[in-house]
């Protein structure tokens, strides 16, 4: 692996990856953390970079210690993500600070909108014509977690019944389990999609939420490829040839978005994810800057190459008032890099750096070289 120098204040790491064609490549990852500042009950929030940045996440962090727990943070050490994951950690608050049996919350990130319907505790009740939903009890707040979405994992008579879509969840019961349990009232899901509500007790549906999907859940595991006898005999321990890098995108499918362009900003609007006591109408909005983070690669041929990093993971933590942004770039083995530098240009310094680079470019006797990524490239 070539040498790596981090010239930024952000935690970063360089490591190796391999694709489904057994081609090696180098990855550089960096993480930027902001505080969410709320002032004077105003809906427009401000992001401020932390003076002491949070470290990279080196392994998945579960929400709880149980074997079927949801994941709070996935490892930052993914090899590549074809899309940007948007994950939101938050509680849902009833409107106007008054308990309600049912209400909606929503998140808009860029052009993607995700709406959830929140219920108080409710039940499936057995009737002569099948299982039906009871009215929900009023609540004023609920943690938005896949534990409250359709799914579940149950054990009966040494047999395990687990939802392939969400073993962390609740309110899903297969017919075989219902025949054996002999209970006429069972807990029902409390978090569902506003556009696709839960209708049947044994239906396997995509769980509703804002968090990470489990790596073995339906809707994600299909991208992992085929691990059969042929793979074991001919490919192990390498990736199967039908592996798809979308597997590393862990956000809800509705919250996987196109990579934001470097130097752009990503607008975020949240409804119902903050209490009425803090923001009366419970609507907040802010912009996440796409930072100018890039690598400057020195190659064996003596050529320097600058490449923008992509923002591919965005975690908005409304509980702790933090925003975590993970940037990543991949470098092909054919580049023959001998040294990689991680560099950063603050938003306020972009134009200044472009002017300085232009001066250096026009002054052929200048000894100083100022690398710029393609997002700030000087047009000749």
C-alpha positions as CSV (number, residue, x, y, z in Angstrom):
1,X,0.0,0.0,0.0
2,X,1.3,3.5,-0.8
3,X,2.0,6.1,1.8
4,X,-0.8,8.2,3.2
5,X,-0.6,11.8,4.6
6,X,-3.7,13.5,6.2
7,X,-3.4,17.2,5.9
8,X,-6.9,17.8,7.3
9,X,-8.3,18.0,10.8
10,X,-10.7,15.2,10.0
11,X,-10.2,11.5,11.0
12,X,-9.2,9.6,7.9
13,X,-7.9,6.2,6.8
14,X,-6.5,4.5,3.7
15,X,-7.1,0.8,3.1
16,X,-7.4,-1.8,0.4
17,X,-10.4,-3.3,-1.3
18,X,-11.1,-5.9,-4.0
19,X,-14.0,-6.2,-6.4
20,X,-15.9,-9.2,-7.8
21,X,-13.4,-9.4,-10.6
22,X,-10.5,-9.8,-8.2
23,X,-9.2,-6.3,-9.1
24,X,-7.6,-4.5,-6.1
25,X,-8.1,-0.9,-5.4
26,X,-7.3,1.7,-2.7
27,X,-9.9,3.5,-0.6
28,X,-9.6,6.7,1.4
29,X,-12.3,7.5,3.8
30,X,-12.8,10.6,6.0
31,X,-15.5,11.7,8.5
32,X,-16.8,15.2,9.2
33,X,-19.0,15.9,12.2
34,X,-21.2,19.0,12.9
35,X,-23.2,20.2,15.8
36,X,-26.8,21.1,15.1
37,X,-27.4,24.5,16.7
38,X,-31.0,25.5,17.6
39,X,-31.4,29.1,18.6
40,X,-34.5,31.0,19.8
41,X,-37.0,28.4,18.6
42,X,-36.3,29.2,15.0
43,X,-37.0,26.6,12.3
44,X,-33.8,27.4,10.4
45,X,-31.0,25.4,12.1
46,X,-27.3,26.0,11.8
47,X,-24.5,23.4,11.4
48,X,-21.1,24.1,13.1
49,X,-18.1,21.8,12.6
50,X,-17.0,20.3,15.9
51,X,-13.7,21.6,17.3
52,X,-12.8,18.0,18.2
53,X,-14.0,15.7,15.4
54,X,-15.6,12.4,16.1
55,X,-13.6,9.3,15.1
56,X,-14.3,7.0,12.3
57,X,-16.5,4.0,13.0
58,X,-14.5,0.8,12.6
59,X,-17.2,-1.8,13.2
60,X,-21.0,-1.8,13.2
61,X,-22.5,-0.4,16.4
62,X,-25.8,-2.0,17.5
63,X,-28.5,-0.1,19.2
64,X,-28.8,-2.8,21.9
65,X,-26.9,-5.8,23.0
66,X,-29.5,-8.3,21.7
67,X,-28.6,-10.5,18.7
68,X,-31.4,-9.1,16.5
69,X,-30.7,-5.4,17.4
70,X,-30.9,-2.7,14.8
71,X,-27.7,-1.0,13.8
72,X,-27.1,2.5,15.0
73,X,-23.9,3.2,13.0
74,X,-22.4,1.0,10.3
75,X,-18.7,0.8,9.9
76,X,-17.2,3.6,7.8
77,X,-14.8,1.0,6.2
78,X,-17.0,0.1,3.2
79,X,-15.1,-0.3,0.0
80,X,-17.5,1.7,-2.2
81,X,-21.1,2.9,-2.2
82,X,-22.9,3.5,-5.5
83,X,-25.4,5.8,-3.8
84,X,-25.4,8.1,-0.7
85,X,-26.9,6.6,2.4
86,X,-29.2,8.9,4.4
87,X,-29.9,7.7,7.9
88,X,-31.8,9.7,10.6
89,X,-31.8,8.9,14.3
90,X,-34.8,10.6,15.9
91,X,-38.0,10.3,17.9
92,X,-41.4,11.1,16.5
93,X,-43.3,13.7,18.5
94,X,-47.1,14.1,18.4
95,X,-48.4,17.4,17.0
96,X,-48.7,20.4,19.3
97,X,-47.3,18.5,22.2
98,X,-50.6,16.6,22.7
99,X,-50.8,12.8,22.9
100,X,-52.4,11.3,19.8
101,X,-53.2,7.7,18.7
102,X,-51.9,8.3,15.2
103,X,-49.8,11.0,13.5
104,X,-47.3,11.5,10.6
105,X,-43.7,12.6,10.5
106,X,-41.6,13.3,7.5
107,X,-38.1,13.9,6.2
108,X,-37.0,15.5,3.0
109,X,-33.4,15.3,1.9
110,X,-32.6,16.8,-1.4
111,X,-35.6,15.7,-3.6
112,X,-36.3,12.5,-1.6
113,X,-39.2,12.5,0.7
114,X,-40.0,9.8,3.3
115,X,-43.2,9.9,5.3
116,X,-44.0,7.7,8.3
117,X,-47.2,7.0,10.1
118,X,-46.8,6.6,13.9
119,X,-49.2,4.7,16.1
120,X,-49.6,4.3,19.8
121,X,-49.7,0.7,21.2
122,X,-52.2,-1.4,19.2
123,X,-52.9,-5.0,18.7
124,X,-53.9,-7.7,16.2
125,X,-57.1,-9.3,17.4
126,X,-58.4,-12.6,16.2
127,X,-62.0,-12.5,14.9
128,X,-64.2,-15.1,13.1
129,X,-63.1,-13.6,9.8
130,X,-59.4,-13.2,10.5
131,X,-57.0,-10.9,12.3
132,X,-57.8,-7.2,12.6
133,X,-56.1,-4.2,14.1
134,X,-57.4,-2.6,17.3
135,X,-57.5,1.2,17.8
136,X,-54.2,2.6,19.1
137,X,-53.7,4.2,22.4
138,X,-52.5,7.8,22.5
139,X,-48.8,8.6,22.8
140,X,-46.8,11.8,22.8
141,X,-43.5,10.4,21.6
142,X,-42.0,7.3,20.0
143,X,-38.5,6.3,19.1
144,X,-38.3,5.8,15.3
145,X,-36.7,2.3,15.2
146,X,-37.2,-0.8,13.1
147,X,-38.1,-2.5,16.5
148,X,-41.5,-0.8,16.1
149,X,-41.9,-1.6,12.4
150,X,-43.3,-4.7,10.8
151,X,-41.2,-7.8,11.5
152,X,-40.1,-9.9,14.4
153,X,-38.3,-13.0,15.6
154,X,-40.1,-15.6,17.8
155,X,-39.2,-19.0,19.3
156,X,-41.8,-21.7,20.0
157,X,-41.2,-25.4,20.7
158,X,-37.5,-25.0,19.7
159,X,-38.5,-23.6,16.4
160,X,-37.5,-20.0,15.4
161,X,-39.8,-17.8,13.3
162,X,-37.8,-14.8,11.9
163,X,-39.0,-12.2,9.4
164,X,-36.5,-12.1,6.5
165,X,-37.3,-8.4,6.1
166,X,-36.8,-7.3,9.7
167,X,-36.1,-9.7,12.5
168,X,-35.7,-6.7,14.8
169,X,-39.3,-5.7,14.4
170,X,-42.8,-6.5,15.9
171,X,-46.3,-7.3,14.7
172,X,-45.5,-9.9,12.0
173,X,-46.6,-13.4,12.7
174,X,-46.4,-16.2,10.1
175,X,-49.4,-18.5,9.8
176,X,-47.5,-21.5,11.2
177,X,-46.7,-19.5,14.4
178,X,-50.4,-18.3,14.7
179,X,-51.6,-21.9,14.6
180,X,-49.4,-22.9,17.5
181,X,-49.5,-19.9,19.7
182,X,-53.2,-20.1,20.6
183,X,-53.4,-16.4,21.5
184,X,-56.1,-14.1,20.3
185,X,-54.3,-10.8,20.9
186,X,-50.8,-9.9,19.7
187,X,-48.8,-6.6,19.5
188,X,-49.0,-4.9,16.1
189,X,-46.5,-2.6,14.4
190,X,-46.4,1.1,15.5
191,X,-44.3,2.5,12.7
192,X,-45.4,2.1,9.1
193,X,-45.1,3.8,5.7
194,X,-47.6,6.6,5.2
195,X,-48.1,5.3,1.7
196,X,-48.1,1.5,2.4
197,X,-49.8,0.8,5.8
198,X,-49.7,-2.6,7.4
199,X,-52.8,-4.7,6.4
200,X,-52.2,-8.3,7.1
201,X,-50.7,-10.0,10.1
202,X,-48.6,-12.6,8.1
203,X,-47.6,-10.3,5.2
204,X,-43.8,-9.8,4.8
205,X,-43.3,-6.1,3.9
206,X,-40.4,-3.7,3.7
207,X,-40.1,-2.2,7.2
208,X,-40.7,1.5,7.6
209,X,-38.1,3.8,9.2
210,X,-35.2,6.1,8.8
211,X,-32.4,3.8,10.0
212,X,-29.9,1.2,8.6
213,X,-31.2,-2.0,7.2
214,X,-29.5,-5.1,8.5
215,X,-26.9,-6.7,6.2
216,X,-28.9,-9.9,6.1
217,X,-32.3,-8.4,5.5
218,X,-34.4,-8.8,2.4
219,X,-34.0,-5.8,0.2
220,X,-30.2,-5.8,0.9
221,X,-29.0,-9.4,1.1
222,X,-29.9,-9.9,-2.6
223,X,-27.0,-7.7,-3.6
224,X,-24.5,-9.9,-1.7
225,X,-24.3,-12.4,-4.6
226,X,-24.5,-16.2,-4.7
227,X,-22.6,-18.3,-2.1
228,X,-23.1,-21.9,-3.2
229,X,-21.1,-25.0,-3.8
230,X,-19.6,-23.5,-7.0
231,X,-18.5,-20.4,-5.1
232,X,-17.1,-22.5,-2.3
233,X,-15.0,-24.7,-4.6
234,X,-13.9,-22.1,-7.2
235,X,-14.1,-18.6,-5.6
236,X,-13.8,-18.7,-1.8
237,X,-12.6,-16.5,-0.1
238,X,-13.2,-14.0,-2.9
239,X,-16.4,-12.2,-3.7
240,X,-18.9,-14.1,-5.9
241,X,-19.0,-12.8,-9.5
242,X,-22.6,-11.6,-9.1
243,X,-21.8,-9.5,-6.1
244,X,-23.3,-5.9,-6.4
245,X,-21.7,-3.0,-4.6
246,X,-25.2,-1.7,-3.8
247,X,-24.9,-4.2,-0.9
248,X,-22.8,-1.6,0.9
249,X,-25.7,0.9,0.8
250,X,-27.4,0.3,4.1
251,X,-30.0,3.1,4.4
252,X,-33.7,2.5,3.8
253,X,-34.1,2.1,0.0
254,X,-36.2,5.2,-0.1
255,X,-33.3,7.2,1.5
256,X,-30.5,6.1,-0.8
257,X,-29.9,9.1,-3.1
258,X,-27.5,10.1,-5.9
259,X,-24.1,11.3,-4.6
260,X,-24.3,15.0,-4.0
261,X,-22.0,17.0,-6.3
262,X,-18.8,18.4,-4.7
263,X,-19.1,22.0,-3.5
264,X,-22.9,21.8,-3.5
265,X,-25.2,21.9,-0.5
266,X,-27.9,19.3,0.4
267,X,-31.1,20.8,1.8
268,X,-32.8,18.9,4.7
269,X,-36.3,19.5,6.0
270,X,-37.7,17.5,9.0
271,X,-41.3,17.5,10.3
272,X,-42.3,16.1,13.6
273,X,-38.8,15.0,14.7
274,X,-38.5,17.7,17.3
275,X,-40.9,18.6,20.1
276,X,-43.4,21.5,20.0
277,X,-41.7,22.9,23.1
278,X,-38.5,23.5,21.2
279,X,-40.0,24.5,17.8
280,X,-43.7,25.3,17.9
281,X,-44.6,24.0,14.4
282,X,-42.1,21.1,14.8
283,X,-40.6,21.8,11.3
284,X,-36.9,22.4,10.9
285,X,-34.6,22.9,7.9
286,X,-30.9,23.3,7.3
287,X,-28.3,22.8,4.6
288,X,-25.5,20.2,4.7
289,X,-22.4,21.5,2.9
290,X,-20.7,19.1,0.6
291,X,-17.1,19.9,1.6
292,X,-14.1,20.2,-0.7
293,X,-12.3,17.1,0.5
294,X,-10.0,15.5,-2.1
295,X,-6.9,13.4,-2.5
296,X,-3.8,14.4,-4.3
297,X,-2.0,11.2,-5.6
298,X,1.6,11.1,-6.6
299,X,2.2,8.3,-9.1
300,X,5.2,6.2,-10.0
301,X,5.3,8.0,-13.4
302,X,5.8,11.3,-11.6
303,X,2.3,12.6,-12.4
304,X,0.1,14.2,-9.8
305,X,-3.7,13.4,-9.8
306,X,-6.3,15.2,-7.7
307,X,-9.6,13.5,-7.2
308,X,-12.7,14.7,-5.3
309,X,-14.1,12.6,-2.4
310,X,-17.8,11.7,-2.6
311,X,-20.2,12.2,0.3
312,X,-21.7,8.7,0.5
313,X,-23.0,8.4,4.1
314,X,-25.0,11.0,5.9
315,X,-26.3,10.4,9.5
316,X,-28.5,13.0,11.0
317,X,-28.7,12.4,14.8
318,X,-31.5,14.6,16.1
319,X,-31.3,12.9,19.5
320,X,-27.8,14.2,20.1
321,X,-28.0,17.1,17.7
322,X,-25.1,15.9,15.5
323,X,-24.6,15.4,11.7
324,X,-22.0,12.8,10.6
325,X,-20.8,12.9,7.0
326,X,-18.6,10.2,5.6
327,X,-16.6,10.9,2.4
328,X,-14.9,8.2,0.3
329,X,-12.8,7.9,-2.8
330,X,-11.5,4.9,-4.7
331,X,-8.2,4.7,-6.6
332,X,-7.5,2.1,-9.2
333,X,-4.5,-0.1,-8.9
334,X,-3.4,0.9,-12.4
335,X,-2.8,4.4,-11.1
336,X,0.4,3.1,-9.4
337,X,0.2,5.6,-6.6
338,X,3.3,5.9,-4.4
339,X,1.8,8.6,-2.0
340,X,-1.7,9.9,-1.3
341,X,-2.4,13.2,0.4
342,X,-5.8,14.0,1.9
343,X,-6.5,17.7,1.5
344,X,-9.3,20.1,2.4
345,X,-10.3,23.5,1.2
346,X,-12.9,25.4,3.4
347,X,-15.9,26.8,1.6
348,X,-14.7,30.4,2.3
349,X,-11.3,29.6,0.9
350,X,-12.4,28.0,-2.5
351,X,-12.2,31.2,-4.6
352,X,-8.9,32.3,-3.0
353,X,-7.3,28.9,-3.7
354,X,-8.5,29.0,-7.3
355,X,-7.0,32.5,-7.8
356,X,-3.7,31.4,-6.2
357,X,-3.6,28.3,-8.4
358,X,-4.2,30.5,-11.5
359,X,-1.3,32.7,-10.5
360,X,1.0,29.8,-10.1
361,X,-0.2,28.3,-13.4
362,X,0.6,31.5,-15.3
363,X,4.0,32.0,-13.5
364,X,6.2,29.3,-15.1
365,X,9.0,30.1,-12.7
366,X,6.9,29.6,-9.6
367,X,8.2,26.9,-7.3
368,X,4.9,26.5,-5.4
369,X,2.3,24.1,-6.7
370,X,-1.3,24.3,-5.5
371,X,-3.3,21.1,-6.3
372,X,-7.0,21.5,-7.0
373,X,-9.7,18.8,-7.4
374,X,-11.8,18.7,-10.6
375,X,-14.7,20.5,-8.7
376,X,-12.4,23.6,-8.5
377,X,-10.5,23.0,-11.7
378,X,-9.4,26.1,-13.5
379,X,-10.8,26.3,-17.0
380,X,-8.1,27.3,-19.6
